[in-house]
Amino acid sequence: MVVAKLQFRGTPLALLLLPMVLLPLGHSLIHSVPFQTVQDCTKKQHFDISRMACRFCGDHQQKSKDGTSCACQPGYKLISNKGGPFIKCAKCPALHSAVTQDGWSCIRCPHGVILDNEGKCRCPVGYIMVERHVNGAPLQQVQCHPCSKSSPSFTMPDHSAKHCIRCHETFITTTKSCDCKSNVLTGGLCFHAHPKTLTTSVVTNIIYSKNLKVSSAWFVSHLKASAIACLRFANLTACQALGNMCVMTMNSINSLIPYNDACGLYQTIFKKTIHLGISHSINSWRKTLPWLYYDSHIDGLPSRILHQEPFQTLFHFKSSQRMELQFIVARYDVRGNFLNWAKATGGILQLCPDTLTKLNAAYIFGLTYRQQCTLPVSMLLSKYRAIQFYDLYVLHKGEHDDDQLHPVAVRNLNLQYNGKFVNKDDAENDWYLTRRIFLVDTLAGREDNLNRQPKVIRVANDIKIRINLVPNSLHGKIFPPVLIISYVNIKIQNPEEQTVPISFSVEYKMDLSTANQNTEIALGFLCGLSTICSMLKTASWKRRIGSQMIDIQTILKFLLFYAGDLANAFFLVTFGTGLYWLIFFKGQRIVSVLLPTPSQEVHFIFCVVSAFALKLLQLLHKLGIQLTVDIFFIDWERPKGKIVKSVAGGGDIKTAAAPVSIWRTYFVANEWNNIQTIRKINPIFQIFVVLFFLEVVGFANLTSMSPYSNFKRTAESDVVPPSRILRFGMASGIWLTVGVIQVVFCTGIYERFVEDRISQFIDVCSISNISVMIFSHRCFGYYIHGRSVHGHADTNMEEMNLNLKREADNLCGQRGLIPNTEIETFQIFTTSKIREQYDKIREPIHWSSRSDQLLNHADDSYERKMKAYNTTNKFLGSFIDHAIHDMDYIVQDKLLLERIIGMELHEPIDKTIFYNDEKLSFTDVLYYGNESTLLIFDTLFFCVVDLAAQNFILAAFLTYVQQKVIQFIRLAIGRKNLAIKTLVDERFLL
């Protein structure tokens, strides 16, 4: 076999595989192991980092300082060390009971030299220890040599006490030796005890909040020394360190009470070093001090700093050559050492980790940037143990096309001036602008010992760079940027579970006072027109209800009309505003306009929400009118012949008119019920098409706050937030465009060549010999003349087809109310007398409904309803036939002015007026005639949901649900009202 021939260095493969086959199956299982730490090990045990358990050390050995290896016991020296616990120890002889510092040799401690706990010699303070000859041979006895503290050596032991080094210059200057004596010793420096050297007590406490105060170990060690060295010796590093400590206290100043904290000392030194001059002609930048503040004593300075001479660079939005803002930072460590110049790219100022493309997108000009994340405190403690400070600049071209650095002003929201957070106010001239920032401070919050975990840390949780466009400029010029920073204090309790939200953003802003003024003018003008329109509608309503008095009902009606017209005004302004920003911001090349910031969008959002609320009120008002209309079906059919029937209770026989079938009325009532909620658009088609363009084609990607148009998502899309104005403009534009196209298609093509439900209903009325009388107001309504030109419609199929053929061949009269006309629909303006008679006839119906609820007299109620129905049918039929002498009517056309203002100028005093209505105005009491209101309402609903959720799919779904809910309510209540007003049993309305 092939396997038998395989060998491994002469050994058959089968023999190699045999142990694996014979290995017990249980050995492959994974078992739990005991949990032990370094602290669990005894003095004679060490923690084995391989086995993760405590193990015993060898003879004459003990646990090392870190606990992960073994060390020789005091009095024993090393004779072998293979690393970790693998050491061997031997006892030192009695005369040489101590061991050298490296532990490999035994040595004798001379008289007066201390033997420490580790069995090693310790020389007195000021001495260095010598254990070997110059050639490296070990001495028999430790030698302790004093360092020469006086001239000319000026030396003292280093930290290891093995070498003499020159002491600091402050010792030599102050005492001419390395002994500070009775002078001030602070931070390893020595100063004369003189008031000018700031040797008074300094404040080393940092107040993070009212209930959180820390005595900083770093400030205790370095604050006074840095201040004195900065003032007396103009030590640049010490001055930078002092400035850093001031920045660590948020640059807060108390000018009312002298306060020797870091910033107070900085201010004192700033005033005392005025003779040293200034740097780069900047009054607030001393030659020896870091530049921390702008001049605070000059009124209006913050405004001038932020809106001073703009950059000479012309900025553009060309996709082929994107411009970048060149931010440069000067980096310092906490001790005041200058580290380097660096570009801000690569995430230097960004705490949130991300890809390099997304991090650097923050500095692409015109790209509004927003990066957010949540970071664990444990990560901040480990990553930012060394604090760095940054001075931010912008690199730009000067007048002579040379590179220039412009300092970026900092608005620190945590800065307190005389106990007040001045930078949080909106008053720009009250701001106290600074220069230097840091990202994470894990140093100042350490108490007692710098090696301990901090009690509190301070994190820059919100950084925003704001760039302002020069107003009324068409040349793409900007003002110098400003950095807005906010810090959060985190008291360390459980770093593994504590988190902090982080935000970094870049915002572009322009002065919108002119745009807001134009918007207010347009809105004011449209509101004025809305007032006039509402007054005309209210006057028309008063005429149509036959009332002349101005009462509370009139005022309420005016407000309802005004709400609808005002909604249209708000919508028109917001729609135009959205399209304006969408077209001009996305279409520009040389920068002339910038999108409103989220704070500047508040007024726009208010207008959108107001338009939606007012449009909702208008829609409810219209639905209320539709659901309370009076409607009656006039049956023109007359009995055919007579029938013979016996009289109940006797044997008499009498003749009576043959009954007329009610099914034609039921049929027309069902058709009316079915057309109550039909629309000119298909809502489902509307939603799917809008979503197709927004999400599939990618129009939604054009709503980002980026000047570069792209239908597809890019790597930058995650950090570029959408603009609510652009989303509204895009969504409303697409929704209205699709809706208008549907309306045009429906009215111009579909209804003309496929199906016209409204015209079909009129035909059904004519074929059924049923007319429809509708009262939308007390004295105003609509009339559909459905009287058959054949005299009757209750016939068989053959005769019905014959009648239709005769009508098609023009062998009979026309359907119009007036002979030889085809107009079947009218607006009617009745006299009060007609309406009073109509209400009087139908009063028993309402009376019987109330009495039924109280007395439950069903039989009497039925008879009263039948009587009222027949009387109403006869009355209206007679009225249409001019059969009532004092209740007649005339037919005429409306004047052009009446059509424009929507109000009848002539009141019917003696005769009712029938206005020819070829535009089928009776659809005003249906969904069909209010398509514009419904379309705008759907648009606003869709946009409002999207503005709240920033999700087009969710907005589309909720819009569909809203449409169905309102349609269901309209249909249900409309069916009930139809049954009550026409006396058609609701069970027959399918």
PERAFEN-V319965 format. One record per backbone hydrogen bond with DSSP energy under -1.0 kcal/mol. CO is the residue of the C=O (numbers start at 1). NH is the residue of the N-H. If there is no record, write none. Layout:
# PERAFEN-V319965
{{CO;NH} {CO;NH}}
This chain:
# PERAFEN-V319965
{{3;6} {6;13} {8;11} {11;8} {12;16} {13;17} {14;18} {17;21} {18;22} {19;23} {24;27} {25;28} {26;29} {38;41} {42;45} {43;63} {44;57} {46;55} {48;52} {48;53} {53;48} {55;46} {58;61} {60;73} {62;71} {67;47} {69;64} {71;62} {73;76} {75;92} {77;90} {80;88} {83;86} {85;87} {86;82} {88;79} {88;80} {90;77} {98;107} {100;103} {103;78} {105;100} {107;98} {108;142} {110;113} {114;122} {116;119} {119;99} {120;116} {122;114} {124;127} {126;147} {128;145} {130;143} {131;139} {133;136} {137;133} {140;108} {143;130} {145;128} {148;155} {150;154} {154;167} {156;165} {158;161} {161;129} {163;158} {165;156} {168;171} {168;172} {169;173} {170;174} {171;175} {172;176} {180;183} {184;191} {186;189} {189;186} {191;184} {192;194} {194;197} {195;198} {204;216} {206;214} {209;212} {212;208} {212;209} {214;206} {214;216} {216;220} {217;221} {218;222} {219;223} {222;226} {223;227} {224;228} {225;229} {226;230} {227;231} {228;232} {229;233} {229;235} {235;239} {236;240} {237;241} {238;242} {239;243} {240;244} {241;245} {242;246} {243;247} {244;248} {246;251} {247;250} {249;252} {253;418} {259;261} {260;203} {261;265} {262;266} {263;267} {264;268} {265;269} {266;270} {267;271} {268;272} {269;273} {273;276} {274;277} {277;287} {279;282} {282;285} {285;279} {292;435} {298;301} {300;304} {301;305} {302;306} {303;307} {315;591} {323;365} {325;327} {326;395} {327;344} {328;393} {329;342} {330;391} {331;339} {332;389} {333;336} {337;333} {340;331} {342;329} {355;359} {356;360} {357;361} {359;362} {360;363} {361;364} {363;325} {364;367} {369;506} {371;504} {373;502} {375;500} {376;380} {377;381} {378;382} {379;383} {380;384} {389;332} {390;437} {391;330} {392;408} {393;328} {394;406} {396;404} {398;401} {402;398} {404;396} {406;394} {409;483} {410;434} {411;485} {412;415} {416;253} {417;420} {420;417} {420;422} {421;424} {427;430} {428;431} {433;294} {434;410} {437;390} {439;460} {441;458} {443;446} {445;455} {446;217} {447;449} {449;452} {455;492} {457;490} {458;441} {459;461} {459;488} {461;503} {462;486} {463;505} {464;484} {465;507} {466;482} {467;509} {468;479} {476;315} {477;470} {478;311} {482;466} {483;411} {484;464} {485;413} {486;462} {488;459} {490;457} {494;497} {494;498} {495;378} {498;377} {500;375} {502;373} {503;463} {504;371} {505;465} {506;369} {507;467} {509;469} {512;516} {513;517} {514;518} {515;519} {516;520} {517;521} {518;522} {519;523} {520;524} {521;525} {522;526} {523;527} {524;528} {525;529} {526;530} {527;531} {528;532} {529;533} {530;534} {531;535} {532;536} {533;537} {534;538} {535;539} {536;540} {537;541} {538;542} {539;543} {540;544} {541;545} {542;547} {544;779} {551;555} {552;556} {553;557} {554;558} {555;559} {556;560} {557;561} {558;562} {559;563} {560;564} {561;565} {562;566} {563;567} {564;568} {565;569} {566;570} {567;571} {568;572} {569;573} {570;574} {571;575} {572;576} {573;577} {574;578} {575;579} {576;580} {577;581} {578;582} {579;583} {580;584} {581;585} {583;587} {589;317} {591;476} {597;601} {601;605} {602;606} {603;607} {604;608} {605;609} {606;610} {607;611} {608;612} {609;613} {610;614} {611;615} {612;616} {613;617} {614;618} {615;619} {616;620} {617;621} {618;622} {619;623} {620;624} {621;625} {622;626} {623;627} {625;628} {630;775} {632;773} {634;771} {641;658} {643;656} {645;654} {647;650} {652;647} {654;645} {656;643} {662;666} {663;667} {664;668} {665;669} {666;670} {667;671} {668;672} {669;673} {670;674} {671;675} {676;927} {682;686} {683;687} {684;688} {685;689} {686;690} {687;691} {688;692} {689;693} {690;694} {691;695} {692;697} {693;699} {694;700} {698;701} {699;702} {700;703} {703;723} {704;706} {705;368} {714;717} {716;719} {719;370} {721;705} {723;727} {724;728} {725;729} {726;730} {727;731} {728;732} {729;733} {730;734} {731;735} {732;736} {733;737} {734;738} {735;739} {736;740} {737;741} {738;742} {739;743} {740;744} {741;745} {742;746} {743;747} {744;748} {745;749} {745;750} {746;751} {749;753} {750;754} {750;755} {756;760} {757;761} {758;762} {759;763} {760;764} {761;765} {762;766} {763;767} {764;768} {765;770} {769;636} {771;634} {772;784} {773;632} {774;782} {775;630} {779;830} {780;777} {781;828} {782;774} {783;826} {784;772} {788;791} {793;795} {796;800} {797;801} {798;802} {799;803} {800;804} {801;805} {802;806} {803;807} {804;808} {805;809} {806;811} {807;810} {818;821} {821;816} {823;817} {824;785} {825;917} {826;783} {827;915} {828;781} {829;913} {831;835} {832;836} {833;837} {834;838} {835;839} {836;840} {837;841} {838;842} {842;846} {843;847} {844;848} {845;849} {846;850} {847;851} {848;852} {849;853} {850;854} {851;855} {852;856} {856;858} {857;861} {858;862} {859;863} {860;864} {861;865} {862;866} {863;867} {864;868} {865;869} {866;870} {867;871} {868;872} {869;873} {870;874} {871;875} {872;876} {873;877} {874;878} {875;879} {876;880} {877;881} {878;883} {879;882} {884;887} {888;912} {890;914} {892;916} {895;899} {896;900} {897;901} {898;902} {912;890} {913;829} {914;892} {915;827} {920;923} {921;924} {922;925} {923;926} {923;929} {927;930} {930;934} {931;935} {932;936} {933;937} {934;938} {935;939} {936;940} {937;941} {938;942} {939;943} {940;944} {941;945} {942;946} {943;947} {944;948} {945;949} {946;950} {951;955} {952;956} {953;957} {954;958} {955;959} {956;960} {957;961} {958;962} {959;963} {960;964} {961;965} {962;966} {963;967} {964;968} {965;969} {966;970} {967;971} {968;972} {969;973} {970;974} {971;975} {972;976} {973;977} {974;978} {975;979} {976;980} {977;981} {978;982} {985;988} {986;989}}
